[in-house]
Amino acid sequence: MIRILIIDDDVDFCELIAERLIPEGFELDAVHRGDKGVEIALAGTYDIILLDVMLPEVNGFDVLRLIREQSATPVLMLTARGDDIDRIVGLEMGADDYLPKPFNPRELIARIRAVLRRVRPLSHTGAKTPSEHLSVGDIVIDQRKRTASCGGVPLELTPGEFGILEVLVKRVDEVVSRDELSNIVLGRNLNAFDRSIDVHVSNLRKKLGPDLNGDDRIRAIRAVGYVLTAPPSEMGK
């Protein structure tokens, strides 16, 4: 059973979410304070955390920061409707996705399942096991363990960042559109104002660091998407 922790100070809202998620096969725990949410998130074994930005005393961003210091559990931020700044800040701090309130519970369920597919891509019946390792230059990905390293140094990636890196490594030297990355990695279409992919790529660039020439390993192709370029030594292989 999929275990979910929701950290939100609105008790009625949490009860409503529980009514919708439990019949779908999810197990839900609710916490209404940020500090307590951090404690339970780090002590428990949850598959995903739903985290409200607008929490009293310890806000959602601080909760996310404290969780990310010790845990890679996927976090889906619940933000105020239309507040782009909250969404961008959450993604930059390591959230995997966001959903603006109010939302349709069916969309929440779809987002949760999309995040979990990224984290556990081999969990469905009949899934074909991929080649265990992928590499481009000094970037190495272990698809089975869902881990990556660069220059021999392990990378602490969120599921979204890992998913983008995996796609770009598989399609090295090929421009992958933002829309395609969103569909593959986030499980949804982008709207005109959605910067989720851009923020994930920005975070990923920082973690990878520059190549030997001091350039970004992942290049943006204006109005199209992104490309990971193989080092010169690998060209023509």
N, C-alpha and C positions, 0 to 999 in steps of 0.2 A: 504493500500500500504506500502511496506517495504521501509523505509527511510535509505539511506546510505550517510555517509560523507566520502569523500576521501581527505586525506591530502597529497599532493604530489606537488613538485615544477615544475614538467614537465607538462606544459599546454596541449601540444599536446597529451600526454599520457592520461591525464584526459578526454580530449574530446573523445579519442578513446574508453575508458572504458565506458563513458556515452552512446556512440552510441551502444555499445553491451548490456548494462544493462537495459536501459530504455525500449526497446522493450520487455524485459523479465518481465516487470511489476514492476521494481524498480524505486524509485525516488532518484535522485542523486544530492548532493551538493558538489562542489569542492572548496578547499582552498589550496593556494600555499605557505603559510608560516606557520611555526610551531606554533608561538605564537598566530596567528589568529585562527589556527586550534583548539588549546586548548580552546580559548574563545568561539568559535562556538560549539564545542563538548559539553561543559559544559552548554551552554545556550539553546541548542536545544534538541529535543527528537528524537534521532536516534536509529535505531535498531541495526546498526553495523557501525564500523569505519574502513576504509581501510587506513593504515598509512605507509608511506614510511620511511625507516630508514634514507636514505641519504637526509636530509633536510638542507638547509643553515641556519646559525645563531643558531636556536634552533633545534637540531637534533631530529630524531624520538624517540630515547630512552627517552630524556627529556620530549618530548610531552606525551609519554606513562605514564611516572612517574606522571606528573601533572594531567593527566586525571584520573589515578587510585587513586589518593588521594581523589577524590570526586565522581567518577562514576564507576559503574560496567558494563557499556555498552561494549559489546563484541568488541574486537579489533583484526583485522587480519593484521599482519605486512607484508609489501612488502619488500623483502630483495634482496641484490645483489646475482646473480647466484653463487651458490657454496660456499657462505660465511657462514659456519656453526656457527661461533662465533656470528654473528648478530642474527641468529635464536635462539640460546640457550639463549643469553642475553635477547632477547625480551620475550621469554617464562618465564624466571626467574623473569622478572619484571611485569608479569601479562598479557601478550598477550595471546589470546586464540588459535591462530593458525598463521601460516606464509605461504607465497607463494613466491618462488624465481622468480625474473625477469630474462629473459622474460618468460611469461607463456601463455598458451592457455586460451582465455577468457571463454571457456566452463568450464575449471577447476576452474577458479575464481568463476563462478556462483555456481558450485557444492560445493566449500568450504564455500561460504556465506550461502547457504541453509543448509549445515551440521551444521554450528555454530548455526544458528537460530533454527534448530530442537532441539539442546541441550538446548537452552534458553527457547523455547516455545514448549515443547514436546506434549502438549495437544491441540495445535492450529488446527491440521488437523481434518477434518470431520470424525466423527465416532470413534474418539479415546476413548479408555476406561480409565476412571478416575482411577488412581492407589490409593492404600491405602494411606491415607494422611501422616501418620508418619511411619518412620522406625527408629529402634534404635539398637545399639550394645554398651553395657556398657553405658558410659556417652555421647556417640555420638548420636545425635538425628537429623533426617532429616525430613523436611516438604516437601514432593514431590510436593504438589500443589503450594506452595509459592516459591519453589526452594531455600530454605534456610536451613542452618545447624548450629548446635551448638555443643560445646564440653565442658563438665563440666559446663553447663549452660551459657557459654559465646558464643555469636553469632560469627560465622566464616565469614570473608569476603573472599568468594571464587569466582574465575572466573568460567564461565560456564564449562570449561574443568576440573577444579579441582572438581567442584560439581559433574560432570558426573562420574568421576572416583570413588569418594567417594560413590556415590549412587550405582554403580555396585558392589563395594567391600562390602558394607554393606548388600546388597541383597544376596550376595554369601559369607557371612562370613565363615571363616575357609576353603574356597575353593581357590585354586591357580587359578588366572585368567591370561592368557597369555598376554604379551604386544600386540601381534597382535590382540587379541580379544578386548582388551581395546581400541585400536586405531580404530577398526572398529565400535565399539559401541559408543564411545565418540567423536572421531574425524571424523568418517564417511569415513575413507580411510584405505588402507593397508599401513603398515610400509615398508620402504625400509631399506637396511642394515645399513644406516648411520643416520637414523631418530631417534633422541633422545627426541622427543616431549613428549611421555608418561613418560619417566624417569624424565624429568624436571618438568612436572606437578605433579608427585608423590613426588618429592623432595620438591616442594613448599607446597604441601598438608601436608607432614610430619611436616614441620616447623610450620604450622598454627595449627595443631592438638596438637603438643607437645608430649612428651613421655607419656607412660602409668604409672601406679603406681609403676612399677618396674624400671622405668627409661629407658625402651626399646622403640624402634620405634613401633608405633601401626600398621604400614603397613610394612611387611617384604618382602624383595626381595628374590625370589627363583632363584638362578643363572641359566641363560640361559633359563628360563621359563617365569616368570612373577612376580606377586605380590599377597599377601594374607593379609587380615585383620583378625586378630585372636581375637576371643571373649574372654573376661576376664574369669578367672577360675570359677567365680560364675555363669556364664551363660552356662557352659559346660553341656551338657546332657539335656538341657531344651527341 
